[in-house]
Amino acid sequence: MTAIEPEHPVAVVGAGTMGQGIAQVALVAGHPVRLYDALPGRAEEAARAVAGRLDRLVAKGRMPAEARDAAVARLRPVAELAGLADSALVVEAVVELLDVKQRLFRELEEVVADDCLLATNTSSLPVTAVAGPLRRPGRLVGLHFFNPAPLLPLVEVVRGHATDEAAADRAYATAAAWGKTPVRCADTPGFIVNRLARPFYAEAFRLLEERAADPATLDAVLRESGGFAMGPFELTDLIGQDVNEAVTRSVYEAFFHHPKFTPSLAQRRLVEAGLLGRKSGRGWYDHAEGAARPEPDTAAPEKAPGALVLHGVLPPAAAVLPELIEAAGIAVTRGEAGGADGGYFALPGGARLALTDGRSATGDAGEPAVRFDLALDYRSCARVALAASPGTSPADLRATVGLFQALGKKVSVVADAPGLIVARTVALLVDLAEDAAGRGVAGPEDIDTAMRLGVNYPRGPLEWGRELGAAWVRRFLANMESEYPGGRYAPSQPLRRRAAVKENLLPS
């Protein structure tokens, strides 16, 4: 199916920030654009705002003045829905209320031609339900742009239960022709991005509730060790705590209160208190002018051990550490084979130093142990988180801090939380992505593309899972489930199947 040709008009209903952004995208792609809003005068105001944005592009040298003039000439605010009659595509970007959207599309059916493609930009409502009352629900598709629409490349093309394949194909081709990166997904709660992103926020909030670390430290570890562009506390302050919490609750409700999507009580209290983030002046952080930003907890300089003994083989995610340690001038000798729990370093005072495996450092035996967190890349990461069991001597903890400092890392010592910070977040992202792919929500490539482009993750979750190994992720989550029974961390069936295949327990 081919894209809608540029000479055919595109209508945008809803002249708020998102509607203006979508209108700008269609204009720049060459379409005549009709802009409508139910609030009198709002469409005219929005048209002026779009023209102003194009003016700024010209001033920055990113758009020729002639192209701006031609685009502005193609933009027409209309006062009645009847003014959209000649549109080949209508994109709705109104308030996230199902009855409002349903009523709008019923009215549009009376106005536009039978071959006009209808699209909803909803981020949280079922496309199937939006199309439900229509005479021809097959022509309605989800086109979920991300804000700001002119800048962010991702568009989720959502096929509702009744959406015609030809309509979804035409929407996909049109988004691609507009210079966007479309991904296909089924009509499930949260689509791809809002479904899979929940653990990024939820695990950090849970760690805060457990007093494992403060927001600044949790943000710093996820940025500087996990490679995420922003931490969850600073990001939700930017998004708006009310907006982020509403999406979380919507997904939780849509999945019938599944424990993997449980909202945060700490975030709920913020919203109830009106501490919504930047827009209210305060959220997790104080955003008042001149307010000091809290610093993450960072360990003071310590002396590194002169030598370590490595027993067994470290998991693939940490396999590079012996090389890095030796390059820092610290001798690594090979000891006995590791146990069932995998490889570990023996510290001078007798404690075991190992990558987190989903259990607390304390463990059932209570033996001296230090766990270090997962990193996107131990070569380039700037920070590593550690947790020690109560039986670990202060000298061994100091030696571990000095070890990672010798590798050029800042070190955050956090409370003994099972799975630490990055590892438990990434493991859940991988699990949800495997589950989504296994259930046909989207293809693996589209899932990874959506998470890289939609929320700027450093690596697609399925790609990350391949790097870590499905068997390692499954064991990690099984250990987490033992620490926190109730289903939140239980490995999904698709992940278990993939891990079994890798371990030759099932035919490949």
C-alpha positions as CSV (number, residue, x, y, z in Angstrom):
1,M,0.0,0.0,0.0
2,T,1.4,3.4,-0.9
3,A,1.5,6.5,1.3
4,I,-1.1,9.3,1.0
5,E,0.1,11.6,-1.7
6,P,1.4,15.0,-0.6
7,E,-1.2,16.8,-2.7
8,H,-4.0,15.3,-0.6
9,P,-5.1,17.3,2.5
10,V,-4.5,16.0,6.0
11,A,-6.7,17.2,8.9
12,V,-5.6,17.4,12.5
13,V,-8.4,17.6,15.1
14,G,-7.2,19.0,18.5
15,A,-4.9,22.1,18.4
16,G,-2.9,21.5,21.6
17,T,0.8,20.9,21.7
18,M,0.6,17.4,20.1
19,G,-1.9,18.5,17.4
20,Q,0.3,21.4,16.5
21,G,3.3,19.1,16.3
22,I,1.5,16.6,14.0
23,A,0.2,19.4,11.8
24,Q,3.8,20.7,11.5
25,V,5.0,17.2,10.4
26,A,2.3,16.9,7.8
27,L,3.0,20.5,6.5
28,V,6.7,19.9,6.1
29,A,5.9,16.7,4.2
30,G,4.1,18.8,1.7
31,H,0.4,18.3,2.5
32,P,-2.3,20.9,2.7
33,V,-3.3,20.8,6.4
34,R,-6.7,21.6,7.9
35,L,-6.6,22.4,11.7
36,Y,-9.7,22.1,13.8
37,D,-10.4,22.6,17.5
38,A,-13.7,22.6,19.3
39,L,-12.7,25.7,21.3
40,P,-13.5,28.8,19.3
41,G,-10.4,30.6,18.1
42,R,-8.0,27.8,19.2
43,A,-7.4,26.6,15.7
44,E,-6.3,30.1,14.5
45,E,-4.1,30.5,17.5
46,A,-2.5,27.1,16.9
47,A,-1.9,28.0,13.2
48,R,0.0,31.0,14.3
49,A,2.0,28.9,16.7
50,V,2.9,26.5,14.0
51,A,3.9,29.3,11.7
52,G,6.1,30.7,14.5
53,R,7.9,27.3,14.8
54,L,8.6,27.3,11.1
55,D,10.0,30.8,11.4
56,R,12.4,29.6,14.0
57,L,13.5,26.8,11.7
58,V,14.3,29.3,9.0
59,A,16.2,31.5,11.5
60,K,18.3,28.4,12.5
61,G,19.0,27.6,8.8
62,R,17.1,24.4,9.0
63,M,14.4,25.3,6.5
64,P,14.5,27.6,3.4
65,A,12.3,30.7,3.7
66,E,10.5,29.7,0.5
67,A,9.6,26.4,1.9
68,R,8.3,28.1,5.1
69,D,6.1,30.4,3.0
70,A,4.7,27.6,1.0
71,A,3.9,25.5,4.1
72,V,2.2,28.4,5.8
73,A,0.1,28.9,2.7
74,R,-1.0,25.3,2.9
75,L,-2.1,25.6,6.6
76,R,-5.8,26.5,7.1
77,P,-7.6,26.6,10.4
78,V,-11.3,25.7,10.1
79,A,-14.2,26.5,12.4
80,E,-16.4,23.5,11.6
81,L,-15.8,19.8,11.1
82,A,-17.4,20.3,7.7
83,G,-14.3,22.1,6.6
84,L,-12.4,18.7,6.8
85,A,-14.6,17.1,4.1
86,D,-11.8,16.9,1.5
87,S,-9.3,15.3,3.8
88,A,-7.5,12.0,2.9
89,L,-6.4,11.5,6.5
90,V,-7.8,12.9,9.8
91,V,-5.5,12.6,12.8
92,E,-7.3,13.1,16.2
93,A,-5.3,14.5,19.1
94,V,-8.0,15.5,21.6
95,V,-8.4,14.8,25.3
96,E,-7.8,11.2,26.5
97,L,-11.4,10.4,27.1
98,L,-13.0,7.5,25.3
99,D,-16.5,9.0,24.9
100,V,-15.1,12.2,23.5
101,K,-13.0,10.4,20.9
102,Q,-15.9,8.1,20.0
103,R,-18.3,11.0,19.5
104,L,-15.7,12.9,17.4
105,F,-15.2,10.0,15.0
106,R,-18.9,9.4,14.6
107,E,-19.3,13.0,13.6
108,L,-16.3,12.7,11.3
109,E,-17.9,9.7,9.5
110,E,-20.8,12.0,8.5
111,V,-18.3,14.5,7.0
112,V,-15.4,12.8,5.3
113,A,-15.4,10.5,2.2
114,D,-15.6,6.7,2.7
115,D,-11.9,6.3,1.7
116,C,-10.6,8.8,4.2
117,L,-8.2,7.2,6.7
118,L,-9.0,8.0,10.3
119,A,-6.3,7.9,13.0
120,T,-6.2,8.4,16.7
121,N,-3.1,9.6,18.5
122,T,-4.2,8.0,21.8
123,S,-1.4,6.8,24.1
124,S,-3.6,5.0,26.6
125,L,-7.0,4.1,25.2
126,P,-7.8,1.0,23.2
127,V,-7.9,1.7,19.4
128,T,-10.5,-1.0,19.2
129,A,-12.8,0.8,21.7
130,V,-12.3,4.1,19.9
131,A,-13.5,2.5,16.6
132,G,-16.2,0.5,18.2
133,P,-19.2,2.8,17.5
134,L,-18.2,3.5,13.8
135,R,-20.1,2.2,10.9
136,R,-16.8,1.4,9.2
137,P,-14.4,0.7,12.0
138,G,-11.9,-0.9,9.6
139,R,-10.5,2.4,8.5
140,L,-9.5,3.6,11.9
141,V,-6.0,3.0,13.0
142,G,-3.7,4.2,15.9
143,L,-1.0,6.7,14.9
144,H,0.8,7.3,18.2
145,F,3.3,10.1,17.8
146,F,5.7,11.0,20.6
147,N,6.1,14.6,22.0
148,P,7.5,16.7,20.5
149,A,6.2,15.2,17.3
150,P,8.4,17.2,14.9
151,L,11.6,16.0,16.6
152,L,11.0,12.5,17.8
153,P,11.1,10.0,15.0
154,L,9.0,7.1,16.4
155,V,5.4,6.5,15.5
156,E,3.5,3.5,16.8
157,V,1.1,2.2,14.1
158,V,-1.6,0.4,16.1
159,R,-4.0,-2.0,14.5
160,G,-7.2,-2.4,16.4
161,H,-9.2,-5.5,16.4
162,A,-11.4,-4.3,13.5
163,T,-8.7,-2.3,11.6
164,D,-8.3,-3.3,8.0
165,E,-4.8,-4.5,7.0
166,A,-4.9,-2.0,4.1
167,A,-5.6,0.9,6.5
168,A,-2.7,-0.1,8.8
169,D,-0.4,-0.4,5.8
170,R,-1.4,3.0,4.4
171,A,-0.9,4.6,7.8
172,Y,2.6,2.9,8.1
173,A,3.6,4.0,4.6
174,T,2.4,7.6,5.2
175,A,4.3,7.9,8.5
176,A,7.5,6.7,6.7
177,A,6.9,9.1,3.9
178,W,6.8,11.9,6.5
179,G,10.3,11.0,7.6
180,K,9.2,9.1,10.7
181,T,10.2,5.6,11.9
182,P,7.0,3.7,12.2
183,V,6.6,0.4,14.0
184,R,3.7,-1.9,13.9
185,C,2.0,-3.1,17.0
186,A,-1.2,-4.8,18.2
187,D,-3.9,-3.0,20.2
188,T,-2.7,-3.9,23.7
189,P,-2.5,-1.8,26.8
190,G,0.3,0.7,26.5
191,F,1.1,-0.5,22.9
192,I,4.9,-1.0,22.9
193,V,6.6,1.8,24.7
194,N,4.2,2.6,27.5
195,R,3.8,-1.1,28.2
196,L,7.5,-2.0,28.3
197,A,8.8,1.1,30.0
198,R,7.0,0.6,33.3
199,P,9.9,-1.2,35.1
200,F,12.3,1.6,34.4
201,Y,10.2,3.8,36.7
202,A,8.7,1.2,39.0
203,E,11.9,-0.5,40.1
204,A,13.6,2.8,41.0
205,F,10.5,3.9,43.0
206,R,10.4,0.5,44.8
207,L,14.1,0.9,45.7
208,L,13.3,4.3,47.1
209,E,10.4,2.9,49.1
210,E,12.8,0.3,50.5
211,R,15.3,3.0,51.4
212,A,18.0,1.4,49.3
213,A,19.2,4.7,48.0
214,D,18.0,8.3,47.5
215,P,16.6,9.6,44.1
216,A,19.8,11.4,43.1
217,T,21.9,8.2,43.6
218,L,19.4,6.0,41.9
219,D,19.3,8.4,38.9
220,A,23.1,8.6,38.8
221,V,23.5,4.8,38.8
222,L,20.9,4.3,36.0
223,R,22.6,7.0,33.9
224,E,26.2,6.4,34.6
225,S,26.2,2.6,34.9
226,G,23.1,1.6,32.9
227,G,23.6,4.1,30.1
228,F,20.1,5.6,30.2
229,A,19.9,9.2,29.1
230,M,18.0,10.3,32.2
231,G,17.2,8.7,35.5
232,P,13.5,7.8,36.3
233,F,13.2,10.5,39.0
234,E,14.4,13.4,36.9
235,L,12.6,12.1,33.9
236,T,9.2,11.8,35.6
237,D,9.7,15.3,37.0
238,L,10.1,16.4,33.4
239,I,7.1,14.4,32.1
240,G,4.9,15.4,35.1
241,Q,4.3,13.0,38.0
242,D,0.5,13.1,37.3
243,V,1.0,12.2,33.6
244,N,3.4,9.4,34.3
245,E,1.4,8.0,37.2
246,A,-1.8,8.1,35.2
247,V,-0.2,6.0,32.4
248,T,1.1,3.5,35.0
249,R,-2.4,3.2,36.6
250,S,-4.0,2.9,33.1
251,V,-1.7,0.0,32.1
252,Y,-2.1,-1.6,35.6
253,E,-5.9,-1.4,35.3
254,A,-5.9,-2.7,31.7
255,F,-3.9,-5.7,32.7
256,F,-6.3,-6.5,35.5
257,H,-3.9,-5.5,38.3
258,H,-1.1,-7.8,37.2
259,P,1.8,-7.5,39.7
260,K,4.3,-6.7,37.0
261,F,2.6,-3.3,36.5
262,T,1.9,-2.4,40.1
263,P,2.0,1.4,40.6
264,S,4.2,3.2,43.2
265,L,2.7,4.4,46.5
266,A,5.5,7.0,46.8
267,Q,4.6,8.5,43.4
268,R,0.9,8.5,44.3
269,R,1.7,10.5,47.4
270,L,3.6,13.1,45.2
271,V,0.6,13.5,43.0
272,E,-1.8,13.8,45.9
273,A,0.4,16.5,47.3
274,G,0.5,18.4,44.0
275,L,4.3,17.9,43.7
276,L,4.1,17.2,39.9
277,G,7.7,18.0,38.9
278,R,9.0,20.9,36.9
279,K,5.6,22.3,36.0
280,S,4.7,22.7,39.7
281,G,8.2,23.7,40.8
282,R,8.8,20.6,42.8
283,G,8.5,16.8,42.5
284,W,11.2,14.3,43.5
285,Y,13.5,17.3,43.2
286,D,13.1,21.0,44.0
287,H,13.0,23.0,40.7
288,A,12.7,26.5,42.2
289,E,15.1,29.0,40.8
290,G,18.4,28.7,42.5
291,A,17.6,25.4,44.2
292,A,20.6,23.2,44.7
293,R,20.4,19.8,42.9
294,P,21.2,16.9,45.4
295,E,24.4,15.0,44.7
296,P,24.4,11.2,44.5
297,D,26.1,9.3,47.3
298,T,29.7,8.7,46.1
299,A,32.3,6.8,48.1
300,A,35.4,8.5,49.3
301,P,38.7,7.3,47.7
302,E,40.0,4.0,49.0
303,K,43.0,1.9,48.3
304,A,42.7,-1.0,45.8
305,P,43.8,-4.5,46.7
306,G,47.1,-5.5,45.2
307,A,45.8,-8.9,44.0
308,L,42.6,-10.9,43.6
309,V,41.8,-14.5,43.1
310,L,39.1,-15.4,40.5
311,H,37.2,-18.6,41.2
312,G,35.2,-20.0,38.3
313,V,33.9,-18.1,35.3
314,L,32.1,-14.8,35.6
315,P,28.8,-14.3,33.8
316,P,29.1,-13.0,30.2
317,A,28.0,-9.5,31.4
318,A,31.0,-9.2,33.6
319,A,33.5,-11.3,31.7
320,V,35.6,-8.3,30.8
321,L,36.4,-7.3,34.4
322,P,39.5,-9.5,34.9
323,E,41.1,-7.9,31.8
324,L,40.2,-4.4,33.1
325,I,41.5,-5.2,36.6
326,E,44.8,-6.5,35.3
327,A,45.2,-3.5,33.0
328,A,44.9,-1.3,36.2
329,G,47.9,-3.1,37.6
330,I,46.1,-5.5,40.0
331,A,47.1,-9.1,39.7
332,V,44.4,-11.7,39.1
333,T,45.2,-15.3,39.7
334,R,43.0,-18.2,38.9
335,G,41.6,-20.3,41.8
336,E,39.3,-23.2,42.0
337,A,36.3,-23.7,39.9
338,G,33.3,-21.6,40.9
339,G,30.3,-23.1,42.5
340,A,26.7,-23.4,41.2
341,D,26.3,-19.7,41.8
342,G,28.9,-18.8,39.1
343,G,32.3,-17.1,39.3
344,Y,33.5,-14.7,41.9
345,F,36.6,-12.8,43.2
346,A,37.9,-13.7,46.6
347,L,38.6,-10.5,48.5
348,P,41.7,-10.3,50.9
349,G,39.5,-10.6,54.0
350,G,37.6,-13.6,52.7
351,A,34.4,-12.0,51.3
352,R,33.2,-13.0,47.9
353,L,32.8,-10.3,45.2
354,A,30.3,-11.2,42.5
355,L,27.9,-9.7,40.0
356,T,24.4,-9.6,41.4
357,D,22.3,-12.6,40.6
358,G,19.0,-11.3,41.8
359,R,19.6,-12.2,45.5
360,S,20.7,-9.9,48.2
361,A,24.3,-10.0,49.3
362,T,23.2,-11.3,52.6
363,G,21.7,-14.4,51.2
364,D,20.4,-17.3,53.2
365,A,23.8,-18.3,54.6
366,G,24.8,-14.8,55.6
367,E,28.4,-15.3,54.5
368,P,30.6,-12.3,53.8
369,A,29.8,-11.1,50.3
370,V,29.8,-8.0,48.2
371,R,27.6,-7.7,45.1
372,F,28.2,-5.3,42.2
373,D,25.6,-4.0,39.8
374,L,25.2,-4.6,36.1
375,A,26.7,-2.0,33.7
376,L,25.9,-1.4,30.1
377,D,29.7,-1.5,29.5
378,Y,32.2,-1.9,32.3
379,R,34.9,-0.4,30.0
380,S,33.1,3.0,29.6
381,C,30.7,3.3,32.5
382,A,31.4,6.1,34.9
383,R,29.8,4.6,38.1
384,V,29.2,1.2,39.7
385,A,26.8,0.4,42.6
386,L,27.8,-2.0,45.4
387,A,26.0,-3.7,48.3
388,A,27.6,-5.7,51.1
389,S,26.2,-8.3,53.4
390,P,26.2,-7.5,57.2
391,G,29.0,-10.0,57.7
392,T,31.4,-8.3,55.3
393,S,34.3,-6.7,57.0
394,P,34.7,-2.9,56.5
395,A,38.2,-3.6,55.1
396,D,36.8,-5.9,52.3
397,L,34.1,-3.3,51.4
398,R,36.8,-0.5,51.3
399,A,38.9,-2.8,49.1
400,T,36.0,-3.3,46.7
401,V,35.4,0.4,46.5
402,G,39.1,1.0,45.8
403,L,39.1,-1.8,43.2
404,F,36.4,-0.1,41.1
405,Q,37.9,3.3,41.7
406,A,41.2,1.9,40.2
407,L,39.2,1.1,37.1
408,G,38.2,4.8,36.8
409,K,34.7,4.4,38.3
410,K,32.8,6.4,40.8
411,V,31.3,4.1,43.4
412,S,27.9,4.3,45.1
413,V,27.4,1.9,48.1
414,V,23.7,1.2,48.5
415,A,21.7,-0.8,50.9
416,D,21.6,-4.5,50.4
417,A,18.7,-4.6,47.9
418,P,18.2,-7.8,45.9
419,G,19.3,-7.4,42.3
420,L,20.7,-3.9,43.1
421,I,19.5,-1.2,40.6
422,V,20.5,-1.5,36.9
423,A,20.3,-5.3,36.9
424,R,16.8,-5.7,38.2
425,T,15.5,-2.9,35.9
426,V,17.1,-4.3,32.8
427,A,16.0,-7.9,33.6
428,L,12.4,-6.8,33.9
429,L,12.7,-4.8,30.6
430,V,14.0,-7.9,28.9
431,D,11.3,-10.1,30.4
432,L,8.4,-7.8,29.3
433,A,9.9,-7.4,25.9
434,E,10.2,-11.2,25.5
435,D,6.6,-11.6,26.7
436,A,5.4,-8.9,24.2
437,A,7.2,-10.5,21.3
438,G,5.9,-14.0,22.4
439,R,2.3,-12.7,22.5
440,G,2.6,-11.0,19.1
441,V,2.3,-7.4,20.4
442,A,5.1,-6.5,17.9
443,G,8.0,-8.0,16.1
444,P,11.4,-8.2,17.9
445,E,13.0,-5.6,15.6
446,D,10.0,-3.2,16.1
447,I,10.2,-3.7,19.9
448,D,13.9,-2.8,20.1
449,T,13.4,0.1,17.6
450,A,10.5,1.5,19.6
451,M,12.4,1.5,22.9
452,R,15.5,3.0,21.5
453,L,13.7,5.8,19.7
454,G,10.6,6.3,21.8
455,V,12.4,6.5,25.2
456,N,16.0,6.8,24.2
457,Y,17.2,3.5,25.8
458,P,20.9,2.8,25.1
459,R,20.0,-0.7,23.8
460,G,16.9,-2.4,22.7
461,P,15.6,-4.7,25.5
462,L,15.7,-7.9,23.3
463,E,19.2,-7.0,22.1
464,W,20.2,-6.5,25.8
465,G,18.7,-9.9,26.6
466,R,20.8,-11.5,24.0
467,E,23.9,-9.8,25.4
468,L,23.1,-11.0,28.9
469,G,21.9,-14.5,27.9
470,A,18.3,-15.6,28.3
471,A,19.3,-18.2,30.9
472,W,21.1,-15.6,33.1
473,V,18.0,-13.3,32.9
474,R,15.7,-16.2,33.8
475,R,17.8,-17.3,36.8
476,F,18.1,-13.7,37.9
477,L,14.4,-13.2,37.9
478,A,13.7,-16.5,39.5
479,N,16.0,-15.4,42.4
480,M,14.2,-12.1,42.6
481,E,10.9,-13.9,42.7
482,S,12.2,-15.9,45.7
483,E,13.2,-12.7,47.4
484,Y,9.9,-11.0,46.6
485,P,7.2,-13.7,46.1
486,G,4.0,-12.6,44.4
487,G,4.5,-12.7,40.6
488,R,6.2,-9.4,39.9
489,Y,9.5,-11.0,39.1
490,A,8.3,-14.4,37.8
491,P,10.0,-15.1,34.5
492,S,7.5,-15.0,31.6
493,Q,6.9,-18.2,29.6
494,P,8.5,-16.8,26.4
495,L,11.6,-16.0,28.4
496,R,11.6,-19.4,30.0
497,R,11.3,-21.1,26.6
498,R,14.1,-19.0,25.1
499,A,16.4,-19.9,28.1
500,A,15.5,-23.6,27.8
501,V,16.4,-23.6,24.1
502,K,19.7,-22.0,24.9
503,E,20.4,-24.6,27.6
504,N,19.4,-27.4,25.2
505,L,16.5,-28.4,27.3
506,L,14.1,-28.0,24.4
507,P,14.7,-28.6,20.7
508,S,15.8,-25.4,18.9
